[in-house]
Amino acid sequence: MNILYEDESIIVIDKPSKMMVYPTPMAKNCHWFATKELAKLGYTKLHTIHRLDRPTSGVLLFAKNKEVARDLSLLFRENKIKKTYLCLVRGFTEKSGSIDKALKKDGDGSLQEAKTNYTLLNQIIVDLEISKYPQSRFSLVEVEPQTGRMHQIRRHFSHLRHPIIGDKRYGDRHYNKFIKEQYKIEDLMLHALSIEFKHPSSKELIKIETDPPTYFNELLEILNAVKVVTPRQV
């Protein structure tokens, strides 16, 4: 866990995959939490502003006091905080798109509005028979969620039939198994790349970024090394 940015109002970390943000009743098999790790460093009164799924890596924002937490929460509700993710999915996506599909809320099952925009960065086709076809396709996609529902990006790309590689809950078990056995990589290929917003205290526009983890880059390098063609320029 690295600290990416800090001032008197906020702190931003690079959350590793497999780390949860904070303890919950659902965290029975996890003993690694961002809030607890920060507490060890002396940050004992932080306010959680948003969450990342346990297997998702990347930029995670905390406030240092109630007033800043309130202001940042308002920016999130008003969609004034821009979050950008990077993900590797099965198949070839469109060059760009918007997934506008309501998702059931965990607990009561009520539908919540959910929207995710995405842009294709690269396509890879390889001579690997992972499922029922002699060749396998992948897309590297940049994603900007417009809402913040539970597992939103993962569920939306699964809905498109382009599940994220390494997603054990919504993904393709054939792809996940192949990559785990062949390359010893079983992590979720979803990374919170950056966050951009107007600072609640200074009012300056700030953008905080972090590179994808090693396993993410390793898999991209492996696939690019064995690709046979990039069908269309992006």
Backbone bond lengths (Angstrom), bond angles and torsions (degrees), N, CA, C in turn:
res aa  C-N    CA-C-N  psi(-1)  N-CA   C-N-CA  omega(-1)  CA-C   N-CA-C  phi
1 M - - - 1.471 - - 1.527 109.94 -
2 N 1.324 116.58 120.46 1.461 121.12 179.33 1.525 110.56 -112.94
3 I 1.321 116.48 144.43 1.457 121.36 173.21 1.525 108.08 -85.93
4 L 1.324 116.62 120.53 1.459 121.97 -177.00 1.529 112.44 -90.84
5 Y 1.328 116.01 -32.02 1.462 120.44 -176.38 1.525 108.55 -158.45
6 E 1.338 115.17 144.51 1.456 119.31 176.46 1.520 110.28 -155.80
7 D 1.331 116.14 139.13 1.460 121.96 169.14 1.529 107.40 -144.55
8 E 1.313 117.89 -164.03 1.458 120.35 -175.52 1.528 113.43 -71.11
9 S 1.345 116.89 -13.48 1.465 120.70 -174.76 1.520 114.69 -110.17
10 I 1.326 116.77 -34.13 1.469 120.35 -172.39 1.520 110.81 -138.25
11 I 1.320 114.74 163.23 1.459 121.85 170.65 1.528 107.30 -141.25
12 V 1.325 116.34 139.17 1.460 122.32 -178.05 1.522 108.18 -126.48
13 I 1.319 115.93 129.34 1.466 120.34 -179.81 1.526 111.00 -117.72
14 D 1.325 114.59 164.81 1.460 122.67 171.95 1.527 105.94 -100.89
15 K 1.336 116.35 99.37 1.464 120.69 -176.25 1.530 110.66 -76.79
16 P 1.320 117.90 126.44 1.466 119.54 175.82 1.527 111.12 -73.39
17 S 1.311 115.20 157.53 1.460 120.46 170.46 1.527 109.00 -61.49
18 K 1.316 116.12 148.06 1.473 125.27 179.08 1.524 112.94 81.50
19 M 1.313 119.07 -5.74 1.461 121.74 175.20 1.530 108.92 -93.96
20 M 1.327 117.17 132.19 1.453 121.17 174.59 1.529 109.09 -88.71
21 V 1.331 115.89 158.19 1.462 119.49 -178.43 1.524 110.47 -71.34
22 Y 1.345 116.40 -48.43 1.466 120.49 179.69 1.531 108.51 -154.58
23 P 1.328 117.41 161.74 1.466 120.25 -178.91 1.533 112.16 -65.64
24 T 1.316 115.95 137.81 1.458 122.50 174.75 1.534 107.92 -139.61
25 P 1.335 117.44 167.73 1.474 119.40 176.48 1.526 113.06 -60.00
26 M 1.343 116.76 -22.05 1.458 121.19 -179.32 1.533 111.90 -82.19
27 A 1.326 117.39 -8.59 1.465 121.51 -173.15 1.523 112.31 -92.97
28 K 1.314 117.41 44.03 1.453 121.61 -175.03 1.531 112.31 -66.34
29 N 1.331 116.65 -33.16 1.464 120.07 -176.10 1.522 112.77 -104.22
30 C 1.330 117.09 17.40 1.461 120.78 -179.92 1.528 110.08 -123.19
31 H 1.312 114.77 137.24 1.474 119.97 178.64 1.531 110.60 -128.44
32 W 1.331 114.93 19.75 1.469 120.73 -175.80 1.526 108.27 -126.76
33 F 1.312 116.59 109.29 1.461 121.50 -173.99 1.531 110.75 -129.22
34 A 1.316 115.87 140.72 1.465 120.88 179.59 1.527 111.09 -60.95
35 T 1.334 116.53 -43.86 1.456 119.34 -177.56 1.528 111.96 -63.30
36 K 1.321 117.12 -37.49 1.459 120.57 179.97 1.522 111.72 -72.13
37 E 1.331 116.55 -37.49 1.461 119.99 177.98 1.527 110.53 -66.34
38 L 1.333 116.11 -38.51 1.468 119.89 177.50 1.527 111.14 -69.20
39 A 1.319 116.43 -35.01 1.465 120.01 177.80 1.523 111.07 -62.33
40 K 1.339 116.90 -35.61 1.463 120.93 177.33 1.525 111.46 -62.32
41 L 1.349 115.45 -25.82 1.463 120.39 -179.64 1.533 111.92 -91.93
42 G 1.338 115.54 2.77 1.462 119.74 177.70 1.509 115.48 103.21
43 Y 1.346 117.41 -1.08 1.465 121.18 179.97 1.533 108.50 -92.54
44 T 1.306 116.42 86.67 1.468 120.99 -172.43 1.521 114.04 -101.82
45 K 1.323 117.73 -7.64 1.461 119.98 -176.09 1.523 111.79 -125.59
46 L 1.311 115.80 41.21 1.457 120.55 -179.68 1.529 110.87 -82.60
47 H 1.337 115.62 154.07 1.464 122.44 178.45 1.529 108.32 -115.73
48 T 1.322 115.40 125.01 1.463 120.69 179.36 1.530 109.87 -74.72
49 I 1.323 116.25 126.97 1.470 121.66 -177.71 1.523 111.16 -99.81
50 H 1.303 116.73 -40.81 1.467 120.79 179.10 1.521 107.53 -148.83
51 R 1.322 116.71 175.95 1.451 121.22 -177.14 1.522 111.10 -127.60
52 L 1.319 115.00 156.67 1.453 123.10 166.83 1.513 107.26 -120.99
53 D 1.325 117.28 142.41 1.456 120.12 175.98 1.528 109.67 -57.73
54 R 1.304 114.92 153.23 1.475 120.00 -179.81 1.533 112.97 -51.80
55 P 1.349 120.24 -45.65 1.473 118.90 -178.18 1.531 114.30 -81.36
56 T 1.328 118.21 -4.69 1.462 121.70 -178.37 1.525 110.41 -88.06
57 S 1.312 116.05 134.14 1.463 121.52 178.23 1.522 109.83 -99.81
58 G 1.348 115.33 165.69 1.459 119.05 168.97 1.510 117.08 120.94
59 V 1.323 114.54 -159.36 1.467 123.76 -168.70 1.525 112.05 -67.54
60 L 1.341 115.02 125.92 1.462 121.58 179.99 1.526 109.03 -134.80
61 L 1.333 116.16 127.82 1.467 123.30 -171.86 1.527 111.75 -106.91
62 F 1.341 116.06 136.60 1.463 122.92 173.73 1.529 109.40 -129.39
63 A 1.333 115.49 150.06 1.469 121.38 173.55 1.522 109.12 -101.71
64 K 1.349 115.76 153.21 1.463 120.28 -177.66 1.524 113.37 -97.93
65 N 1.347 117.00 -8.50 1.464 118.85 176.99 1.525 109.60 -151.39
66 K 1.323 115.73 167.69 1.461 121.19 -174.46 1.522 112.73 -64.58
67 E 1.321 116.34 -37.79 1.464 119.69 -177.16 1.535 111.05 -64.70
68 V 1.319 116.03 -46.43 1.464 120.06 178.47 1.529 110.73 -66.70
69 A 1.328 116.88 -38.51 1.466 120.76 176.88 1.523 110.75 -59.43
70 R 1.333 116.60 -42.34 1.460 121.01 178.87 1.525 110.61 -63.32
71 D 1.336 116.98 -44.57 1.457 121.02 -178.56 1.526 111.78 -65.46
72 L 1.330 116.59 -41.95 1.461 119.59 179.75 1.532 111.50 -69.16
73 S 1.316 116.48 -37.84 1.465 120.09 177.49 1.524 110.66 -62.14
74 L 1.325 116.21 -37.09 1.461 120.51 177.35 1.531 110.60 -65.98
75 L 1.329 116.70 -41.38 1.464 120.10 177.59 1.524 110.96 -61.21
76 F 1.326 116.64 -39.24 1.466 120.11 176.94 1.527 110.78 -63.43
77 R 1.326 116.23 -46.04 1.467 119.67 -178.78 1.525 111.68 -63.04
78 E 1.319 116.50 -33.98 1.468 121.48 -179.62 1.526 112.44 -88.25
79 N 1.324 116.54 7.12 1.466 122.78 179.34 1.530 112.04 57.77
80 K 1.324 115.87 41.09 1.465 121.16 179.97 1.527 111.75 -106.81
81 I 1.307 116.25 9.63 1.461 121.30 173.02 1.526 107.21 -114.01
82 K 1.317 115.62 119.80 1.460 121.07 -177.10 1.522 109.73 -92.91
83 K 1.326 115.85 119.92 1.460 121.70 177.04 1.530 108.84 -113.22
84 T 1.304 115.73 131.95 1.460 121.22 179.97 1.527 109.56 -120.90
85 Y 1.321 115.16 131.78 1.463 121.83 -179.62 1.526 110.19 -120.23
86 L 1.311 114.60 159.31 1.454 121.92 174.37 1.522 107.11 -122.52
87 C 1.338 116.37 133.15 1.465 117.52 177.71 1.523 111.05 -145.76
88 L 1.311 114.39 152.56 1.460 122.53 175.84 1.518 107.59 -110.17
89 V 1.333 116.46 124.17 1.459 120.51 -174.65 1.521 110.96 -123.22
90 R 1.309 114.61 163.28 1.459 121.55 175.66 1.528 110.36 -75.73
91 G 1.323 117.39 138.59 1.448 121.09 174.14 1.515 113.86 85.18
92 F 1.331 115.45 -178.75 1.461 122.38 179.38 1.528 109.50 -103.11
93 T 1.314 116.79 117.64 1.460 120.68 175.46 1.530 110.11 -83.55
94 E 1.318 115.84 171.91 1.461 120.26 170.32 1.522 109.12 -69.83
95 K 1.337 117.23 167.77 1.468 120.27 -179.68 1.520 111.55 -63.06
96 S 1.316 115.85 -32.32 1.460 120.89 175.21 1.518 107.59 -159.95
97 G 1.315 115.49 162.88 1.448 117.95 -179.59 1.510 111.98 -174.74
98 S 1.311 114.78 171.25 1.458 122.36 177.30 1.520 108.03 -133.39
99 I 1.316 115.76 122.29 1.463 121.03 179.44 1.521 107.28 -98.68
100 D 1.304 115.83 111.11 1.465 121.68 -177.28 1.525 107.36 -116.39
101 K 1.306 115.87 87.87 1.470 121.02 -176.44 1.517 109.20 -140.01
102 A 1.314 116.30 122.11 1.464 121.13 178.13 1.530 110.01 -63.69
103 L 1.325 115.85 146.64 1.459 121.47 -178.96 1.520 110.32 -123.09
104 K 1.310 115.57 145.52 1.460 119.84 179.40 1.524 110.37 -71.72
105 K 1.310 115.35 135.08 1.459 121.24 178.23 1.517 109.64 -75.23
106 D 1.322 115.13 135.07 1.457 119.45 178.18 1.527 109.45 -65.03
107 G 1.295 116.48 127.49 1.459 120.12 179.56 1.511 112.10 115.27
108 D 1.342 115.99 -76.47 1.466 118.10 -175.56 1.528 113.74 -96.97
109 G 1.341 117.55 -8.58 1.458 120.40 175.93 1.513 115.58 77.42
110 S 1.324 117.83 5.62 1.465 120.16 179.18 1.525 109.73 -70.55
111 L 1.332 116.28 151.15 1.459 121.31 -178.66 1.522 111.01 -82.74
112 Q 1.330 115.82 136.88 1.456 122.15 176.91 1.523 109.38 -121.70
113 E 1.320 115.92 137.00 1.455 120.42 175.82 1.528 109.53 -58.30
114 A 1.328 116.80 136.66 1.464 120.76 179.94 1.527 109.05 -147.62
115 K 1.330 115.46 131.98 1.464 120.26 -178.75 1.524 109.77 -139.67
116 T 1.331 114.98 134.58 1.458 121.94 -179.32 1.521 109.56 -134.04
117 N 1.332 117.06 125.24 1.463 121.95 174.81 1.520 109.37 -100.47
118 Y 1.328 116.48 147.53 1.457 118.99 179.47 1.527 111.24 -145.76
119 T 1.342 114.83 156.58 1.461 122.61 177.23 1.523 108.53 -134.39
120 L 1.309 116.62 130.57 1.458 121.82 179.00 1.529 109.99 -74.01
121 L 1.329 116.43 131.40 1.463 121.60 177.74 1.524 112.05 -103.06
122 N 1.328 116.73 -38.38 1.460 119.94 -177.34 1.516 110.03 -161.78
123 Q 1.328 115.27 151.55 1.460 121.23 175.23 1.517 109.06 -122.90
124 I 1.319 115.52 142.72 1.463 120.77 -178.94 1.524 108.61 -132.55
125 I 1.330 116.46 131.18 1.463 121.27 172.65 1.521 107.47 -122.93
126 V 1.330 116.58 132.23 1.464 121.37 -174.44 1.525 110.49 -130.32
127 D 1.321 115.49 153.02 1.462 121.02 177.44 1.524 110.18 -82.77
128 L 1.321 115.09 64.93 1.461 121.93 178.65 1.524 107.78 -127.52
129 E 1.306 116.92 123.56 1.458 120.82 177.83 1.528 108.23 -89.37
130 I 1.320 115.39 89.07 1.464 120.53 -176.68 1.518 111.22 -88.26
131 S 1.326 116.10 -41.30 1.461 120.22 -179.51 1.525 108.02 -116.85
132 K 1.311 117.23 -119.78 1.467 119.71 -176.17 1.513 113.30 -100.60
133 Y 1.342 117.75 2.52 1.460 120.90 -178.76 1.529 110.07 -113.40
134 P 1.350 117.35 149.52 1.471 120.74 -178.00 1.521 113.79 -68.56
135 Q 1.332 117.04 -20.33 1.457 121.53 176.58 1.534 109.35 -123.53
136 S 1.334 115.09 156.96 1.465 120.03 -177.96 1.521 110.00 -127.76
137 R 1.322 115.84 145.67 1.459 121.73 -173.92 1.521 111.35 -119.95
138 F 1.337 114.23 146.04 1.459 121.80 178.96 1.524 109.06 -139.02
139 S 1.329 115.44 151.85 1.461 121.43 173.39 1.519 109.33 -130.11
140 L 1.328 115.77 133.60 1.463 121.84 171.99 1.524 106.77 -96.23
141 V 1.321 116.16 123.48 1.460 121.09 -168.77 1.531 110.94 -129.12
142 E 1.330 115.59 138.68 1.467 121.21 171.04 1.523 108.06 -97.85
143 V 1.313 116.67 132.72 1.464 121.72 -170.16 1.526 110.88 -125.59
144 E 1.340 115.43 138.47 1.460 121.20 174.58 1.530 109.09 -128.18
145 P 1.327 118.09 98.17 1.470 119.91 177.85 1.525 110.31 -69.60
146 Q 1.303 115.68 136.87 1.464 120.87 179.10 1.523 112.08 -96.27
147 T 1.318 115.18 -12.69 1.467 122.15 174.62 1.525 107.16 -132.99
148 G 1.319 116.97 172.29 1.463 120.10 -174.99 1.504 113.07 -126.98
149 R 1.325 117.35 62.14 1.463 121.05 -179.57 1.529 110.94 -87.06
150 M 1.301 115.44 159.66 1.464 121.09 -178.57 1.533 110.55 -60.94
151 H 1.350 116.27 126.16 1.465 123.11 178.64 1.533 111.73 57.36
152 Q 1.321 117.31 27.79 1.471 120.39 -170.94 1.526 113.51 -56.62
153 I 1.319 117.80 -52.79 1.467 119.98 -176.91 1.522 110.38 -62.77
154 R 1.291 116.41 -43.13 1.463 120.66 -179.12 1.528 111.21 -63.26
155 R 1.302 116.96 -43.30 1.468 121.13 -178.84 1.522 111.39 -71.52
156 H 1.321 117.11 -38.37 1.459 120.14 -179.59 1.535 112.03 -66.01
157 F 1.337 117.17 -42.86 1.469 118.17 179.89 1.524 111.48 -73.14
158 S 1.308 117.31 -29.06 1.456 119.51 172.26 1.528 110.39 -64.82
159 H 1.325 116.27 -39.07 1.461 121.57 176.87 1.528 111.39 -60.77
160 L 1.345 116.70 -36.40 1.466 120.85 178.75 1.525 112.63 -76.00
161 R 1.325 116.92 -4.07 1.467 123.68 -173.97 1.527 110.89 68.32
162 H 1.328 115.30 29.16 1.458 122.59 172.76 1.536 108.13 -126.17
163 P 1.326 116.86 63.54 1.473 118.96 -176.15 1.528 112.12 -62.54
164 I 1.316 115.52 151.80 1.453 121.18 -179.13 1.532 109.54 -74.34
165 I 1.311 115.38 136.23 1.461 120.91 179.27 1.536 109.29 -63.16
166 G 1.313 115.78 134.61 1.461 121.36 179.72 1.518 114.63 86.16
167 D 1.332 117.50 2.50 1.467 119.88 179.88 1.527 108.89 -82.94
168 K 1.313 115.30 108.26 1.463 120.31 -175.89 1.524 112.89 -75.36
169 R 1.310 117.45 -20.10 1.461 120.64 -177.48 1.530 112.54 -95.45
170 Y 1.315 117.61 -43.19 1.471 120.85 -175.22 1.525 112.48 -115.63
171 G 1.327 118.03 4.01 1.452 121.19 -170.78 1.517 115.37 -91.80
172 D 1.333 114.29 -169.73 1.460 123.26 179.60 1.530 107.93 -97.48
173 R 1.318 117.35 113.53 1.463 120.59 -174.44 1.525 112.07 -65.59
174 H 1.345 117.73 -28.17 1.461 119.87 179.93 1.529 110.65 -69.27
175 Y 1.316 116.50 -45.01 1.464 121.14 178.16 1.527 110.20 -65.10
176 N 1.321 115.78 -45.53 1.469 119.48 -178.90 1.530 111.48 -60.41
177 K 1.325 116.46 -44.05 1.464 121.15 -178.93 1.523 110.84 -65.05
178 F 1.323 116.71 -43.40 1.464 120.80 -178.54 1.528 111.01 -61.41
179 I 1.322 116.08 -48.59 1.463 120.26 -177.01 1.526 111.18 -67.23
180 K 1.314 116.48 -35.66 1.473 119.55 177.03 1.523 110.97 -65.44
181 E 1.338 116.74 -45.49 1.460 120.32 -176.24 1.525 112.73 -73.68
182 Q 1.342 116.53 -38.01 1.458 120.08 -175.59 1.528 113.04 -82.68
183 Y 1.330 116.05 -37.65 1.469 119.25 -171.52 1.530 113.61 -121.10
184 K 1.331 116.91 1.33 1.467 122.00 178.43 1.530 111.94 60.21
185 I 1.329 115.92 31.91 1.467 121.16 178.01 1.524 107.83 -118.43
186 E 1.325 116.58 122.95 1.464 119.73 179.40 1.523 112.10 -131.09
187 D 1.327 116.71 13.16 1.459 120.80 -179.38 1.525 111.37 -79.33
188 L 1.318 115.47 157.11 1.454 122.15 176.91 1.523 109.39 -72.33
189 M 1.328 116.30 127.33 1.468 121.15 -179.33 1.531 110.66 -85.78
190 L 1.324 114.87 58.72 1.465 122.24 177.71 1.522 107.67 -135.88
191 H 1.342 115.72 121.76 1.465 120.77 -174.09 1.526 109.87 -132.84
192 A 1.339 115.49 129.89 1.471 120.96 175.56 1.522 107.90 -78.98
193 L 1.305 115.85 101.03 1.459 122.78 -169.67 1.526 113.61 -76.73
194 S 1.341 116.84 -41.60 1.467 118.93 -176.62 1.519 111.35 -158.40
195 I 1.327 114.18 162.67 1.457 121.73 173.99 1.524 107.67 -138.78
196 E 1.326 116.93 138.11 1.459 121.60 -174.96 1.531 109.28 -137.63
197 F 1.334 117.26 130.97 1.457 120.94 -177.48 1.518 110.45 -164.90
198 K 1.326 115.24 165.85 1.459 120.42 174.65 1.524 108.12 -83.19
199 H 1.308 115.94 123.00 1.457 120.87 -176.76 1.527 109.70 -60.66
200 P 1.343 118.59 128.01 1.467 121.00 -175.51 1.529 114.09 -64.52
201 S 1.323 117.53 -21.40 1.473 120.10 -179.32 1.525 111.95 -98.86
202 S 1.337 116.96 -53.65 1.473 120.39 -176.86 1.525 112.71 -83.72
203 K 1.340 116.76 -18.34 1.469 123.37 -177.33 1.529 112.77 68.05
204 E 1.308 117.07 9.62 1.459 120.82 176.60 1.529 109.82 -83.00
205 L 1.333 115.60 148.33 1.457 120.14 176.30 1.521 108.31 -80.96
206 I 1.322 116.72 121.71 1.457 119.74 179.58 1.526 109.88 -122.79
207 K 1.325 114.60 150.07 1.465 121.44 178.02 1.518 107.95 -133.74
208 I 1.319 116.07 127.26 1.457 121.85 -178.03 1.528 107.85 -119.19
209 E 1.317 116.00 127.89 1.457 121.56 -175.58 1.520 111.27 -126.61
210 T 1.315 115.47 159.13 1.462 120.84 172.79 1.524 109.27 -150.08
211 D 1.316 115.89 143.31 1.463 120.86 -178.97 1.519 111.12 -71.19
212 P 1.328 117.25 154.89 1.465 120.50 175.43 1.525 110.58 -61.23
213 P 1.318 117.67 154.39 1.469 120.85 178.66 1.524 112.34 -67.20
214 T 1.310 115.46 167.66 1.466 121.54 -175.24 1.522 112.60 -57.45
215 Y 1.339 117.70 -45.00 1.466 120.18 -177.13 1.527 111.91 -62.59
216 F 1.331 116.94 -32.18 1.460 121.66 179.66 1.527 108.95 -65.93
217 N 1.324 116.58 -50.37 1.457 120.73 179.98 1.523 111.95 -65.45
218 E 1.323 116.83 -35.62 1.459 120.53 179.45 1.523 111.51 -62.39
219 L 1.332 116.38 -44.20 1.461 119.20 -179.82 1.525 110.92 -65.96
220 L 1.329 117.28 -40.48 1.463 119.98 177.05 1.526 110.77 -60.84
221 E 1.315 117.40 -42.33 1.467 121.55 179.13 1.524 111.31 -63.92
222 I 1.327 116.47 -41.20 1.459 120.70 179.04 1.524 110.60 -62.52
223 L 1.322 116.82 -48.38 1.462 120.81 -177.71 1.520 111.55 -67.09
224 N 1.320 117.01 -39.79 1.467 119.68 178.78 1.523 111.42 -67.37
225 A 1.334 117.17 -28.82 1.462 120.90 -179.93 1.522 111.88 -71.15
226 V 1.335 117.18 -28.03 1.466 120.30 -177.13 1.528 112.74 -108.51
227 K 1.337 117.28 4.39 1.473 118.08 -177.26 1.522 110.14 -67.37
228 V 1.327 115.19 150.01 1.461 120.24 -178.82 1.518 112.00 -101.74
229 V 1.330 117.23 -25.26 1.462 119.18 -178.43 1.532 108.48 -168.62
230 T 1.316 116.00 148.34 1.450 120.65 167.30 1.523 106.51 -106.35
231 P 1.330 117.83 106.40 1.465 121.59 -167.49 1.521 115.21 -58.16
232 R 1.323 118.53 -39.78 1.457 118.82 -179.06 1.512 109.24 -144.04
233 Q 1.301 115.61 146.85 1.454 121.12 -178.55 1.519 109.95 -71.57
234 V 1.302 116.40 139.07 1.454 121.93 -178.96 1.513 108.85 -105.06
